[in-house]
Amino acid sequence: MVLNAWVRQVRSLTVGSCGLLLAILGVAGPALGQARTAERVAGKPQFRAGAFASNITPPLGEPIVGNFEIPLATHIHDELHARCLVLDDGKTRLAFAICDNVGIPREVFDAAKKLVQETTGIPGDHILMSATHSHSATSARGKNAVVADKELAAYQQFLVRRIADGIRQAANNLAPAQIGWGAVDVPSQVFNRRWHLKPGTPNPNPFGGEDKVKMNPGSGAATLLEPAGPTDPQVSFLSLRTPDGRPIALLANYSLHYVGGVPFGHVSADYFAVFADRMQQLLKADRLEPPFVGIMSNGTSGDVNNINFRTKGAPKAPYQKMREVADEVAAAVFKGHQSIVFHDWVELGAAQRELTLGVRKPTEAQRDYALKVLAKPADAKPTGPHERAYADRVLLLNESPSEVKVLLQTFRLGDLGIAAIPFEVFTESGLEIKQKSPFKSSFTIELANGSYGYLPTPRHHALGGYETWMGTNKVEVEASEKIVKTLLDLFVGLKNSGTSSTQ
């Protein structure tokens, strides 16, 4: 009785001051035991993993972004989460937080990383945070994507705390684990949304000119010629389980923009959350302690969505299509999951680099055109789509700094490589990274560590279309090539060094 009372008192002290003593006594609680970084089995470092889903649902009445119409939230269909995963190989810890949001600026993620490092000791350069790009979530964006806000808004501050708490809880849940990964193809749910049109088809842009391709040209339209780019059908996934087979988490990656089909004013995490729930069901991981966490991250999907433009699709009930997509993707992942090899230990590593990119600036003629558009009466017939909105965006870029620093990351999990890019990335860039990566398997998480708009390749810039419009795209035309080169350099460094590094 006296000893038990004394142990309870000691447990209230810091891990550093009492962890060794409690370990000697054999009475350390789970949190303290999990915090030890030198656990060994048979003389080898022990691999551990922990997961947690942190609720980031906004209050009703906040604006929902992702489209040109911005309704206020009137109903929460399903809660939003930051789905978090922490991995530990005995010497290195990595953390992931995949957040149900359309895009989160770097300053929010940086503040959350700082809090994580202060509370868990996980270095900020070992933490990947990203948004899923759900179009039915409250905005966390700032006023200008290339300028960091000096003060965070209320929801941004809420996100900082909840994301950091999620990773902290995942670290609390660290337990001995096995790790495995694999990939399956699901080509039926991804379609390139940029199309060449038949010669002579009008295709105006907001700047008084004509584009060579059109985004979302309409299903079954007679003017369609061919898609302007490829798709990536691969669903990559990473699975964690305890040595006795209890599922801990599954992190997947698919290059699908989002699905939608959400009623006006509804808040939803889109198919990303439906997939997570379905994986829990398929893996028989419901009501576990700690809870299983399914995670779907967004791959390189800047020019890909779920609409088959070759045919007219039948109308769907709200939320029906995202369930259909999630069910098919989850079923394919579950099937592939049956044959993956689990490892008792793999080496972890991380490398990151800041890259300075030029901010796009309008020419004098483009500025003049924007001013003429804004000078028109509000009810005047437009000459191009969304021309007033893009006139404002052109002038905003004109007033913005000439450069922006973006954060690029790479991670090593054994012979699996993960890249992280803070843009909506075209599939061609993602495929190039997979093809040239020095790791046997690789995938890219987009909208990671920031949200700076679309990232077309130079080839697509020449074609025009929504994703290339000034204001939708905010950085230099060559940005995608510089980013891919930087990530491949970081991958090679990780592969060759076998250790984590920051550059």
C-alpha positions as CSV (number, residue, x, y, z in Angstrom):
1,M,0.0,0.0,0.0
2,V,2.8,2.4,1.0
3,L,4.8,1.5,-2.1
4,N,1.8,2.0,-4.4
5,A,1.1,5.4,-3.0
6,W,4.8,6.4,-3.4
7,V,4.8,5.1,-7.1
8,R,1.7,7.3,-7.8
9,Q,3.5,10.3,-6.5
10,V,6.7,9.6,-8.5
11,R,4.7,9.1,-11.7
12,S,3.6,12.8,-11.5
13,L,7.3,13.7,-12.1
14,T,8.9,14.1,-15.5
15,V,9.9,11.2,-17.6
16,G,13.6,12.2,-17.4
17,S,13.6,12.4,-13.6
18,C,11.8,9.1,-12.8
19,G,11.8,6.9,-15.8
20,L,14.9,4.9,-14.9
21,L,13.8,4.4,-11.3
22,L,10.4,3.2,-12.3
23,A,11.9,0.8,-14.8
24,I,14.2,-0.7,-12.1
25,L,11.2,-1.2,-9.9
26,G,9.2,-2.7,-12.7
27,V,6.2,-0.5,-12.1
28,A,6.5,2.1,-14.9
29,G,3.1,2.9,-16.5
30,P,2.5,2.5,-20.2
31,A,3.1,6.1,-21.1
32,L,6.5,6.1,-19.4
33,G,7.5,2.8,-20.8
34,Q,6.6,3.9,-24.3
35,A,8.6,7.1,-23.9
36,R,11.8,5.1,-23.5
37,T,13.8,5.3,-26.7
38,A,16.3,2.6,-26.0
39,E,14.1,-0.5,-25.8
40,R,15.8,-3.5,-27.3
41,V,14.7,-7.0,-28.1
42,A,17.4,-9.7,-28.4
43,G,20.0,-6.9,-28.5
44,K,18.4,-5.1,-31.5
45,P,16.5,-1.8,-31.5
46,Q,12.7,-2.3,-31.3
47,F,10.4,-0.9,-33.9
48,R,7.4,0.9,-32.5
49,A,4.3,2.7,-33.8
50,G,1.4,4.7,-32.4
51,A,-1.6,6.4,-34.0
52,F,-4.4,8.8,-33.0
53,A,-7.2,10.7,-34.8
54,S,-7.5,14.2,-33.4
55,N,-10.9,16.0,-34.0
56,I,-10.5,19.3,-36.0
57,T,-14.2,19.9,-36.8
58,P,-14.9,23.6,-37.1
59,P,-18.0,25.3,-35.6
60,L,-21.1,25.8,-37.7
61,G,-21.4,29.2,-39.4
62,E,-17.8,29.2,-40.7
63,P,-17.2,29.5,-44.5
64,I,-16.6,26.3,-46.5
65,V,-14.1,26.7,-49.2
66,G,-13.0,24.8,-52.3
67,N,-15.3,26.4,-54.9
68,F,-16.1,29.9,-56.2
69,E,-19.3,29.9,-54.1
70,I,-18.4,30.0,-50.4
71,P,-21.4,28.9,-48.2
72,L,-21.5,29.0,-44.5
73,A,-21.4,25.6,-42.7
74,T,-24.9,24.6,-41.6
75,H,-24.5,20.9,-41.0
76,I,-21.7,18.5,-39.9
77,H,-22.2,15.3,-41.9
78,D,-19.0,13.7,-40.5
79,E,-16.4,15.0,-38.2
80,L,-13.0,16.2,-39.5
81,H,-9.8,14.8,-38.1
82,A,-6.0,15.1,-38.2
83,R,-5.1,11.5,-38.5
84,C,-1.7,11.0,-36.9
85,L,1.0,8.4,-37.0
86,V,4.3,8.2,-35.1
87,L,7.1,5.7,-36.0
88,D,10.2,4.9,-33.9
89,D,13.1,2.6,-34.9
90,G,14.9,3.0,-31.6
91,K,17.0,5.9,-32.7
92,T,14.8,8.0,-35.0
93,R,11.2,9.1,-34.8
94,L,9.0,10.2,-37.6
95,A,5.5,11.7,-37.4
96,F,2.7,12.2,-39.9
97,A,-0.5,14.2,-39.6
98,I,-3.0,14.1,-42.5
99,C,-5.6,16.7,-42.0
100,D,-9.2,17.0,-43.4
101,N,-8.9,20.4,-45.0
102,V,-8.7,21.9,-48.4
103,G,-5.3,23.5,-47.7
104,I,-3.4,24.6,-44.7
105,P,-0.7,27.3,-44.8
106,R,2.9,26.7,-43.7
107,E,2.7,29.0,-40.7
108,V,0.0,26.9,-39.2
109,F,2.0,23.7,-39.7
110,D,5.2,25.3,-38.5
111,A,3.4,26.4,-35.3
112,A,2.1,22.9,-34.7
113,K,5.5,21.3,-35.4
114,K,7.1,23.7,-32.8
115,L,4.5,22.6,-30.2
116,V,5.1,18.9,-31.1
117,Q,8.8,19.3,-30.7
118,E,8.4,21.0,-27.3
119,T,6.1,18.4,-26.0
120,T,7.4,15.1,-27.5
121,G,11.0,15.9,-28.6
122,I,10.3,14.8,-32.2
123,P,12.3,17.3,-34.3
124,G,10.3,19.5,-36.6
125,D,12.2,18.3,-39.6
126,H,11.0,14.7,-38.9
127,I,7.3,15.7,-39.0
128,L,5.1,15.7,-42.2
129,M,1.8,17.5,-42.0
130,S,-0.6,17.7,-44.9
131,A,-4.1,18.5,-46.0
132,T,-6.3,16.1,-47.9
133,H,-8.0,18.7,-50.0
134,S,-11.5,18.0,-49.0
135,H,-13.8,20.7,-50.6
136,S,-16.3,20.6,-47.8
137,A,-14.2,21.9,-44.9
138,T,-13.8,25.2,-43.2
139,S,-10.9,27.3,-44.6
140,A,-7.6,27.4,-42.8
141,R,-6.0,29.5,-45.5
142,G,-4.5,33.0,-45.0
143,K,-5.1,36.1,-47.0
144,N,-2.3,35.5,-49.5
145,A,-0.8,32.1,-50.2
146,V,2.7,33.5,-50.7
147,V,2.7,35.7,-47.7
148,A,2.6,34.3,-44.1
149,D,0.0,35.8,-41.9
150,K,1.6,37.5,-38.8
151,E,-1.3,36.5,-36.6
152,L,-3.3,33.2,-36.9
153,A,-7.0,33.3,-37.0
154,A,-9.1,31.5,-34.4
155,Y,-9.6,28.3,-36.4
156,Q,-5.9,28.3,-37.4
157,Q,-5.0,28.5,-33.7
158,F,-7.4,25.6,-33.0
159,L,-5.8,23.6,-35.7
160,V,-2.3,24.2,-34.4
161,R,-3.3,22.8,-31.0
162,R,-5.4,19.9,-32.2
163,I,-2.8,18.7,-34.8
164,A,0.0,18.9,-32.2
165,D,-2.2,17.1,-29.6
166,G,-2.9,14.4,-32.2
167,I,0.8,13.6,-32.7
168,R,1.4,13.8,-29.0
169,Q,-1.3,11.2,-28.4
170,A,0.1,9.0,-31.2
171,A,3.4,9.2,-29.4
172,N,1.7,8.2,-26.2
173,N,0.3,5.2,-28.0
174,L,3.7,3.9,-29.2
175,A,3.9,0.1,-28.9
176,P,6.1,-2.6,-30.3
177,A,5.1,-2.9,-34.0
178,Q,5.7,-4.5,-37.3
179,I,5.7,-2.6,-40.6
180,G,4.8,-3.5,-44.1
181,W,3.9,-1.7,-47.3
182,G,2.5,-2.4,-50.8
183,A,0.6,-1.0,-53.7
184,V,-2.4,-1.9,-55.8
185,D,-3.9,-0.4,-59.0
186,V,-7.4,1.1,-59.0
187,P,-7.6,2.7,-62.5
188,S,-11.4,2.9,-62.6
189,Q,-11.6,5.9,-60.2
190,V,-9.1,8.4,-61.6
191,F,-9.6,10.5,-64.7
192,N,-7.5,13.4,-66.1
193,R,-9.7,16.5,-66.0
194,R,-7.8,18.6,-68.5
195,W,-9.0,18.0,-72.1
196,H,-8.0,19.0,-75.6
197,L,-11.1,20.2,-77.5
198,K,-11.9,19.7,-81.1
199,P,-10.5,22.4,-83.4
200,G,-12.6,25.5,-83.5
201,T,-14.2,25.0,-80.1
202,P,-14.2,28.3,-78.1
203,N,-12.2,28.1,-74.9
204,P,-11.8,31.6,-73.4
205,N,-9.8,32.3,-70.2
206,P,-10.2,35.2,-67.7
207,F,-7.4,37.2,-69.3
208,G,-8.9,38.0,-72.7
209,G,-7.2,35.0,-74.4
210,E,-7.9,31.4,-75.4
211,D,-6.6,28.3,-73.8
212,K,-5.6,25.1,-75.6
213,V,-7.1,22.8,-73.0
214,K,-10.1,23.0,-70.7
215,M,-10.6,21.8,-67.1
216,N,-13.8,19.9,-66.4
217,P,-15.2,20.2,-70.0
218,G,-18.5,18.5,-69.4
219,S,-19.3,14.8,-69.5
220,G,-20.1,13.3,-72.9
221,A,-19.6,16.7,-74.7
222,A,-19.3,16.4,-78.5
223,T,-16.4,18.9,-78.4
224,L,-14.0,16.5,-76.5
225,L,-10.9,15.3,-78.2
226,E,-8.5,13.7,-75.7
227,P,-7.2,14.1,-72.2
228,A,-4.2,16.4,-71.8
229,G,-2.3,14.2,-69.4
230,P,-2.0,10.8,-67.7
231,T,-3.4,9.4,-64.4
232,D,-1.7,7.4,-61.7
233,P,-3.8,4.4,-60.8
234,Q,-1.6,3.2,-58.0
235,V,-2.8,3.2,-54.4
236,S,0.3,2.9,-52.2
237,F,-0.2,1.9,-48.6
238,L,1.8,1.5,-45.4
239,S,0.5,-0.9,-42.6
240,L,1.4,-1.1,-38.9
241,R,0.5,-3.9,-36.6
242,T,1.6,-5.2,-33.2
243,P,3.7,-8.4,-33.2
244,D,0.6,-10.4,-32.3
245,G,-1.3,-9.0,-35.3
246,R,-3.4,-6.3,-33.8
247,P,-3.8,-3.5,-36.5
248,I,-2.4,-0.1,-35.4
249,A,-2.8,2.1,-38.5
250,L,-2.9,2.1,-42.3
251,L,-1.7,5.0,-44.3
252,A,-2.7,5.0,-48.0
253,N,-2.0,7.4,-50.8
254,Y,-4.0,7.8,-54.0
255,S,-3.8,10.5,-56.7
256,L,-7.4,11.5,-56.7
257,H,-8.3,15.1,-56.1
258,Y,-11.5,14.5,-54.1
259,V,-14.9,13.1,-54.9
260,G,-17.6,15.5,-53.7
261,G,-21.3,15.1,-53.9
262,V,-21.8,17.0,-50.7
263,P,-24.9,19.1,-50.2
264,F,-24.5,22.9,-49.9
265,G,-23.4,24.0,-46.5
266,H,-22.4,20.5,-45.3
267,V,-19.0,19.8,-43.6
268,S,-17.5,16.5,-44.6
269,A,-14.0,14.9,-44.9
270,D,-15.1,13.4,-48.2
271,Y,-14.0,9.9,-49.4
272,F,-10.8,10.2,-47.4
273,A,-12.7,9.5,-44.2
274,V,-15.0,6.9,-45.7
275,F,-11.9,5.0,-46.8
276,A,-10.5,5.1,-43.3
277,D,-13.7,3.8,-41.8
278,R,-14.0,1.1,-44.4
279,M,-10.4,-0.1,-43.8
280,Q,-11.1,-0.4,-40.1
281,Q,-14.1,-2.6,-40.9
282,L,-12.2,-4.8,-43.4
283,L,-9.2,-5.3,-41.1
284,K,-11.6,-6.2,-38.2
285,A,-10.1,-3.4,-36.3
286,D,-13.2,-1.8,-34.7
287,R,-13.2,-1.0,-31.0
288,L,-9.6,-1.7,-30.4
289,E,-7.6,-0.2,-27.6
290,P,-5.8,2.0,-28.6
291,P,-8.1,2.6,-31.6
292,F,-7.0,1.7,-35.1
293,V,-6.5,4.7,-37.3
294,G,-7.1,4.5,-41.1
295,I,-5.5,7.3,-43.2
296,M,-5.9,8.3,-46.8
297,S,-3.4,11.0,-48.0
298,N,-3.7,12.9,-51.3
299,G,-1.2,12.0,-54.0
300,T,-0.3,14.0,-57.0
301,S,-3.8,14.8,-58.2
302,G,-3.7,18.4,-59.3
303,D,-5.1,17.5,-62.8
304,V,-7.1,14.4,-61.8
305,N,-10.6,13.9,-60.5
306,N,-13.3,11.2,-60.4
307,I,-15.4,12.3,-63.4
308,N,-15.4,10.1,-66.5
309,F,-15.8,12.8,-69.1
310,R,-16.2,10.4,-72.0
311,T,-19.7,9.4,-70.9
312,K,-22.6,11.1,-69.1
313,G,-22.9,9.6,-65.6
314,A,-26.1,8.9,-63.9
315,P,-27.1,11.2,-61.0
316,K,-26.0,10.2,-57.6
317,A,-27.6,10.8,-54.2
318,P,-25.6,12.9,-51.8
319,Y,-22.5,11.1,-50.4
320,Q,-23.2,8.0,-52.6
321,K,-20.3,8.5,-55.0
322,M,-17.7,9.0,-52.3
323,R,-18.9,5.8,-50.6
324,E,-18.6,3.9,-53.9
325,V,-15.1,5.2,-54.5
326,A,-13.9,4.5,-51.0
327,D,-15.4,1.0,-51.0
328,E,-13.6,0.0,-54.2
329,V,-10.3,1.5,-53.2
330,A,-10.5,0.0,-49.7
331,A,-11.4,-3.4,-51.1
332,A,-8.4,-3.3,-53.4
333,V,-6.1,-2.2,-50.6
334,F,-7.4,-5.0,-48.3
335,K,-6.8,-7.6,-51.0
336,G,-3.3,-6.3,-51.5
337,H,-2.7,-6.2,-47.8
338,Q,-3.0,-10.0,-47.6
339,S,0.3,-10.5,-49.4
340,I,2.5,-7.8,-48.0
341,V,5.6,-8.7,-46.0
342,F,5.8,-7.3,-42.4
343,H,9.2,-6.4,-41.0
344,D,10.1,-6.4,-37.3
345,W,12.4,-3.5,-37.8
346,V,13.3,-1.0,-40.6
347,E,15.5,2.0,-40.5
348,L,13.8,5.4,-40.5
349,G,15.2,8.7,-42.0
350,A,14.2,12.2,-43.0
351,A,15.7,15.0,-45.0
352,Q,14.2,18.4,-45.9
353,R,15.3,21.5,-47.8
354,E,13.9,24.9,-48.4
355,L,13.6,25.9,-52.0
356,T,13.3,29.5,-53.2
357,L,10.8,30.0,-56.1
358,G,9.9,33.0,-58.0
359,V,6.4,34.4,-57.6
360,R,4.5,34.9,-60.9
361,K,4.1,38.5,-61.8
362,P,1.7,40.0,-64.4
363,T,3.0,42.0,-67.3
364,E,1.9,45.6,-67.8
365,A,-0.7,44.5,-70.3
366,Q,-2.1,41.9,-67.9
367,R,-2.3,44.5,-65.1
368,D,-4.1,46.9,-67.4
369,Y,-6.6,44.2,-68.5
370,A,-7.3,43.4,-64.9
371,L,-8.0,47.0,-64.1
372,K,-10.3,47.3,-67.1
373,V,-12.3,44.2,-65.9
374,L,-12.7,45.6,-62.4
375,A,-13.8,49.0,-63.9
376,K,-16.8,47.3,-65.7
377,P,-20.2,47.6,-64.1
378,A,-20.8,44.6,-61.9
379,D,-23.7,43.4,-64.1
380,A,-21.7,43.7,-67.4
381,K,-21.5,40.6,-69.5
382,P,-18.1,39.0,-68.9
383,T,-15.8,38.1,-71.8
384,G,-14.1,35.3,-69.9
385,P,-14.9,32.9,-67.0
386,H,-14.5,34.2,-63.5
387,E,-12.8,37.3,-64.9
388,R,-13.5,39.6,-61.9
389,A,-12.1,37.0,-59.5
390,Y,-8.9,36.6,-61.5
391,A,-8.5,40.3,-62.0
392,D,-8.3,40.6,-58.2
393,R,-5.8,37.7,-58.1
394,V,-3.6,39.2,-60.8
395,L,-3.4,42.4,-58.8
396,L,-2.7,40.6,-55.6
397,L,0.2,38.8,-57.2
398,N,1.5,42.1,-58.5
399,E,1.7,43.4,-55.0
400,S,3.2,40.2,-53.5
401,P,6.9,39.5,-52.9
402,S,9.0,38.4,-55.8
403,E,10.0,35.2,-54.1
404,V,8.6,32.6,-51.8
405,K,10.4,29.8,-49.8
406,V,8.7,26.5,-49.8
407,L,9.6,23.4,-47.7
408,L,10.3,20.1,-49.4
409,Q,10.6,16.8,-47.4
410,T,11.6,13.2,-48.0
411,F,11.3,10.3,-45.6
412,R,12.8,6.8,-45.6
413,L,11.0,3.8,-44.1
414,G,13.3,0.9,-45.0
415,D,13.2,0.8,-48.8
416,L,10.1,2.9,-49.0
417,G,10.4,6.6,-49.9
418,I,7.8,9.3,-49.2
419,A,8.1,12.7,-50.7
420,A,6.1,15.8,-49.6
421,I,5.2,18.8,-51.7
422,P,3.3,21.9,-50.6
423,F,1.3,22.3,-53.9
424,E,-1.5,20.6,-55.8
425,V,0.8,18.6,-58.0
426,F,0.2,17.4,-61.5
427,T,0.3,13.6,-61.9
428,E,3.2,13.8,-64.4
429,S,5.5,15.1,-61.6
430,G,4.4,12.3,-59.3
431,L,5.0,9.6,-61.9
432,E,8.5,11.1,-62.6
433,I,9.4,10.9,-58.9
434,K,8.2,7.3,-58.7
435,Q,10.1,6.4,-61.8
436,K,13.4,8.0,-60.8
437,S,13.3,7.4,-57.0
438,P,16.3,5.3,-55.7
439,F,13.9,3.4,-53.4
440,K,12.0,0.2,-54.5
441,S,8.7,1.9,-53.7
442,S,7.8,5.6,-53.4
443,F,4.9,7.9,-53.3
444,T,4.3,11.6,-52.9
445,I,1.9,13.4,-50.5
446,E,0.8,16.8,-51.8
447,L,-0.3,19.9,-49.9
448,A,2.2,19.0,-47.3
449,N,3.8,21.6,-45.1
450,G,2.0,24.4,-46.9
451,S,-0.6,25.3,-49.6
452,Y,0.7,27.4,-52.4
453,G,-1.8,26.6,-55.2
454,Y,-1.4,24.4,-58.3
455,L,1.9,23.1,-59.7
456,P,1.6,22.5,-63.4
457,T,4.6,21.3,-65.4
458,P,6.0,23.7,-68.1
459,R,4.3,21.6,-70.8
460,H,0.9,22.3,-69.2
461,H,1.7,25.9,-68.7
462,A,2.0,26.2,-72.5
463,L,-1.5,24.6,-72.8
464,G,-3.3,27.0,-70.4
465,G,-6.4,26.0,-68.5
466,Y,-7.7,26.7,-65.0
467,E,-4.8,25.1,-63.1
468,T,-2.2,27.4,-65.0
469,W,-4.2,30.6,-64.6
470,M,-2.3,33.3,-62.8
471,G,-3.8,33.3,-59.3
472,T,-4.6,29.6,-59.4
473,N,-0.9,29.0,-60.0
474,K,1.3,31.4,-58.1
475,V,4.9,30.5,-58.8
476,E,7.3,30.4,-61.7
477,V,6.7,28.2,-64.7
478,E,9.8,26.0,-64.0
479,A,8.8,25.4,-60.4
480,S,7.7,21.7,-60.9
481,E,11.0,20.8,-62.5
482,K,13.0,22.4,-59.6
483,I,10.9,20.7,-57.0
484,V,11.2,17.2,-58.6
485,K,15.0,17.6,-58.9
486,T,15.3,18.7,-55.3
487,L,13.3,15.8,-54.0
488,L,15.2,13.3,-56.0
489,D,18.5,14.7,-54.6
490,L,17.1,14.3,-51.1
491,F,16.0,10.8,-51.8
492,V,19.5,9.9,-53.1
493,G,21.0,11.4,-50.0
494,L,18.7,9.4,-47.7
495,K,19.3,6.2,-49.7
496,N,23.1,6.5,-49.6
497,S,23.5,7.8,-46.0
498,G,21.0,5.5,-44.3
499,T,20.6,8.2,-41.7
500,S,18.3,11.2,-41.2
501,S,19.5,14.7,-42.1
502,T,18.5,18.3,-42.6
503,Q,19.8,20.5,-45.3
